[in-house]
Amino acid sequence: MWLFNVVGLLDLIDAITLATVYDAAPFMGPAYWIPAFWVPALLVTHYITFLVLLHGRWPSAVPRGH
């Protein structure tokens, strides 16, 4: 799972960088919704996955024992 998340995050960062460097936005046409919606959703998903992998469980809102 670690490998999937690291490689996926690096690929996503590479895609964001290349799209910015080569100014891909004017050529997106109706596919503008891909970077507008899916890229932030994927970044959040990778962040949450890293949290779960680091802590071994889903972080709870209420501390245990209270």
C-alpha positions as CSV (number, residue, x, y, z in Angstrom):
1,M,0.0,0.0,0.0
2,W,2.9,2.3,0.7
3,L,4.4,1.9,-2.7
4,F,1.0,2.5,-4.4
5,N,0.5,5.7,-2.4
6,V,4.0,7.1,-2.9
7,V,4.1,6.3,-6.6
8,G,0.6,7.7,-7.1
9,L,1.4,10.9,-5.3
10,L,4.6,11.4,-7.2
11,D,2.7,10.8,-10.5
12,L,0.1,13.3,-9.5
13,I,2.7,15.9,-8.6
14,D,4.5,15.3,-11.9
15,A,1.2,15.8,-13.8
16,I,0.4,19.0,-12.0
17,T,3.9,20.3,-12.6
18,L,3.9,19.5,-16.3
19,A,0.4,20.9,-16.8
20,T,1.6,24.2,-15.2
21,V,4.9,24.4,-17.0
22,Y,3.3,23.7,-20.4
23,D,0.2,25.8,-19.8
24,A,-2.3,23.0,-20.5
25,A,-5.3,24.9,-19.3
26,P,-6.2,26.6,-22.6
27,F,-6.2,23.2,-24.4
28,M,-8.4,21.4,-21.8
29,G,-11.8,22.4,-23.3
30,P,-14.7,20.7,-21.6
31,A,-12.3,18.4,-19.7
32,Y,-11.5,21.4,-17.3
33,W,-13.4,19.5,-14.6
34,I,-10.7,16.9,-14.3
35,P,-8.1,19.2,-12.7
36,A,-10.8,21.3,-11.0
37,F,-12.4,18.4,-9.2
38,W,-10.4,15.1,-9.4
39,V,-6.9,16.5,-8.6
40,P,-7.9,18.0,-5.3
41,A,-9.9,14.9,-4.4
42,L,-6.9,12.7,-5.2
43,L,-4.6,14.9,-3.1
44,V,-6.9,14.6,-0.2
45,T,-7.2,10.8,-0.7
46,H,-3.4,10.4,-0.7
47,Y,-3.2,12.5,2.5
48,I,-5.8,10.4,4.3
49,T,-4.2,7.2,3.1
50,F,-0.8,8.3,4.4
51,L,-2.4,9.2,7.8
52,V,-4.0,5.7,8.0
53,L,-0.7,4.0,7.0
54,L,1.3,6.0,9.6
55,H,-1.0,5.5,12.5
56,G,-2.3,2.0,11.7
57,R,-5.9,3.0,12.1
58,W,-8.4,5.7,11.2
59,P,-7.8,8.8,13.4
60,S,-10.7,9.3,15.8
61,A,-12.1,12.7,16.7
62,V,-12.4,11.7,20.4
63,P,-9.3,10.6,22.3
64,R,-9.5,7.0,23.6
65,G,-10.2,6.5,27.2
66,H,-12.5,9.5,27.6
